[in-house]
Amino acid sequence: MKIDINKALRHAGINEEALDIKEISGGSISKAFTVETKTNKYFVKWHEEAPTDFFRQESLGLQFLEEAEALNVPTVYGWDKKFIVMELINGKKTATTEEELGHGIAALHSCQGSVFGLEEDNFIGELPQINAWDESWIPFLRNKRLLPQIELARSLGRLSKTRAKYAYYILDHLEKWVPDHDKAVKLHGDLWSGNWLADSSGHPYFIDPAVWYGDFEFELAFTYLFGGFSDTIYAAYNECNPIDKLFEERKPLYQLYYLLVHLNIFGESYGSAVDKILSKYAK
C-alpha cells in the first residue's frame, strides 16, 4: 500500500515520501489512511473499484460547499479514479463547536439556487444520485429521489408486494403531505453526525458530501437519523432558520429516501425502518 500512497501523493503534487501510514476506521465504502511526510500530514481515501467519477464528484462537492462560505471543508490536493488526497482534519470539539455547526448549516441552507438538482449526477454512498434539474420540489422529490431508489429496491429483490403497494401509493400522493414550492437551497446531501469533523481549534468542517439544490427540510430530516445531532446544534440552526412546526409531520417521509438508500446498499437490516415509514403514510 505504501507504493500506492506515494503515487497518490506525487499525483497530488506532494513531492515527499510517506514516512508513516495508518489505516483508520469510519468509512464503509473506501479505505481511509492518515499519511505523515517529513513536513505535513494528509488524509487519503482509496477505493480500488471506485465508480467512474467517484472522487471527482467528491472534490466538486467540497468545492460546492466551500463556495457557500458557510463552514470550512478540507483542502483537496488531488484525486484520481482510485483515490483522493486531502487535508487532514484532526481535532476535538470545544464548547462553541456545536453552536458554530448549527449556524453553519443554516448559512448553507440560505444559499439559494434557481432550480432543484445539480448540473451533474453524483453519488449517495456508492449509488448514483440523479440530479436532473426541475423547477418544482414535488416532481423532483418523486422522480429524482424516491422513484430511483424504489426501482432499485425492486431490481434487488428488496421490494416486497406490500412495500411496493405502499411505496407507489406514496409517490402518487406526495401532495397530501409535502408543500410544492420553488425555493431550492444548497444541501450537503449526506449530512449525518459522522460527516462533520472538528479541527484543532474546534471549528467544524463538512466532509463526504453528496451535494445538490433541494428543500432544506429534506436535509434537516436526515440529521435526525443514525445518532442525530445535539439539541445545541438544532437550537443554533433554529436561531438563523426557524423550523416550521409542520416539519415534524413531513420528517419521516423525507427520511424515507435515505433509508431506501441504506436498504439498497446494506440490505434487509434497514427493512423494518422503511416499512415503518411506508405504513405511516400509506394507511
Beta strands, then each sheet from edge to edge (+ up, - down):
strand 1: 20-24
strand 2: 31-36
strand 3: 41-46
strand 4: 76-80
strand 5: 83-87
strand 6: 112-113
strand 7: 122-124
strand 8: 127-129
strand 9: 184-187
strand 10: 196-198
strand 11: 204-206
strand 12: 212-214
sheet 1: 1+ 2- 3+ 5- 4+
sheet 2: 6+ 9- 12+
sheet 3: 7+ 8-
sheet 4: 10+ 11-
end
